[in-house]
């Protein structure tokens, strides 16, 4: 299975490198679409797509009638380190065992395709896993991976340790994981939770949905992780500046 990287993604990565190199100061206006198109040798449509993604990611902001400006990251939301869900538990000192419940290539579900910003007809790799601490299942995860160039399901299936380190799978294929965004919410147990997490039908479930991106800001993985609320607490450390 092969994937090609659209031109605007290359441009987005180039603009991001310029931002990180300090070409513009926080709050400074960047060149217009026409100026960037001429400078980069691409169409204005390509520039518009690249800049639009960087606006969505919080690097840039558009001001009506004025232009596009570099966001002052000092005023942005604080971030935590990005770890895999099993990795996060291991960092707390738990012995985590991973059981793979399913591995397949499939057409991406509509809602997941929207989060990954790919066509609903695109093929993704789905991995279903259950993590256990001691004798207790602690979470079940369903992940959808945008396969890196040259990567296939057969390659993934050959390396069982990959299931413990999905980010490592990407990085082995030249995709550098950079950051992620996630939403945390409460819900009720569904049938699969009852079967795989050994919970009651009325058990509250902590659900985390995460989109992980590479260094160009391109989404490469969507994960939904479900924890029994009686066995897991979501902890966030806060500091006051």
Residue pairs with C-beta under 8 A, 6 or more apart in sequence:
1 105
1 123
1 147
1 151
1 152
1 153
2 149
2 150
3 146
3 147
3 148
3 149
4 149
5 149
5 218
6 49
7 42
7 46
8 46
8 47
8 49
8 50
8 53
9 50
9 216
9 218
10 216
11 40
11 42
11 46
11 47
11 50
12 49
12 50
12 53
12 54
12 216
12 217
12 218
13 215
13 216
13 217
14 40
15 30
15 36
15 50
15 51
15 54
16 54
16 59
16 215
16 216
16 217
18 24
19 54
19 59
19 70
24 30
24 70
25 70
26 70
26 71
26 72
26 73
26 74
27 69
27 70
27 72
28 69
28 70
29 66
29 67
29 68
29 69
29 70
30 36
30 60
30 67
30 68
30 69
30 70
31 39
32 67
32 68
33 44
33 47
33 48
33 51
34 44
36 47
36 51
37 43
37 44
37 46
37 47
40 47
51 60
51 68
53 217
54 60
54 217
55 61
55 62
55 68
57 213
57 217
58 71
58 76
59 70
59 71
59 217
60 68
60 69
60 70
60 71
61 68
61 69
61 71
62 68
62 69
63 69
79 179
80 236
80 237
82 177
82 179
82 180
82 212
83 91
84 164
84 165
84 166
84 167
85 131
85 139
85 141
85 208
85 223
85 225
86 96
86 98
86 131
86 164
87 165
89 96
89 131
89 133
89 138
90 96
94 133
94 138
95 133
95 134
96 131
96 132
96 133
96 138
97 131
97 132
97 133
98 129
98 130
98 131
98 132
98 163
98 164
99 129
99 130
99 131
99 132
100 127
100 128
100 129
100 160
100 163
101 128
101 129
101 130
101 140
101 196
102 126
102 127
102 128
103 125
103 126
103 127
103 128
103 153
103 156
103 157
104 125
104 126
104 153
105 123
105 124
105 125
105 126
105 153
106 123
106 124
106 126
107 120
107 121
107 122
107 123
107 124
108 116
108 118
108 119
108 120
108 121
108 122
108 123
108 124
108 144
109 120
109 144
110 120
112 124
112 144
112 222
113 119
113 120
113 122
115 209
115 211
115 219
115 222
116 122
116 124
116 144
116 146
116 211
116 219
116 220
116 221
116 222
117 218
117 219
118 124
118 146
118 219
122 146
123 147
124 144
124 145
124 146
124 147
125 144
125 145
125 147
125 153
125 156
126 142
126 143
126 144
126 145
127 141
127 142
127 143
127 145
127 163
127 166
128 140
128 141
128 142
128 143
129 140
129 141
129 143
129 163
130 137
130 139
130 140
130 141
130 196
130 197
131 137
131 138
131 139
131 140
131 141
132 138
136 198
136 231
137 196
137 197
137 198
137 228
138 227
138 228
138 231
138 232
139 197
139 225
139 226
139 227
139 232
140 192
140 193
140 196
140 197
140 225
140 226
141 223
141 224
141 225
141 226
142 223
142 224
143 166
143 221
143 222
143 223
144 221
144 222
144 223
145 166
145 169
145 170
145 220
145 221
146 219
146 220
146 221
147 153
148 170
148 173
148 174
148 175
148 220
149 173
149 174
150 173
151 169
151 173
156 162
156 169
159 169
162 168
162 169
166 221
167 177
167 212
170 176
170 177
170 214
170 220
170 221
171 177
175 214
175 220
176 214
176 215
177 212
177 213
177 214
177 220
178 213
178 214
178 215
178 217
179 212
179 213
180 210
180 211
180 212
180 213
181 210
181 211
181 213
182 208
182 209
182 210
182 211
183 208
183 209
183 210
184 206
184 207
184 208
184 234
185 206
185 207
185 209
186 204
186 205
186 206
186 207
186 229
187 204
187 205
187 207
187 226
188 201
188 202
188 203
188 204
188 205
189 197
189 199
189 200
189 201
189 202
189 203
189 204
189 205
189 228
193 199
193 203
193 205
193 226
193 228
194 200
194 201
194 203
197 203
197 226
197 228
199 205
199 228
199 230
203 228
203 229
203 230
204 229
205 226
205 227
205 228
205 229
206 226
206 227
206 228
206 229
206 232
206 234
207 224
207 225
207 226
207 227
208 223
208 224
208 225
208 227
208 234
209 222
209 223
209 224
209 225
210 221
210 222
210 223
210 225
211 219
211 221
211 222
212 219
212 220
212 221
212 222
212 223
213 219
213 220
214 220
227 234
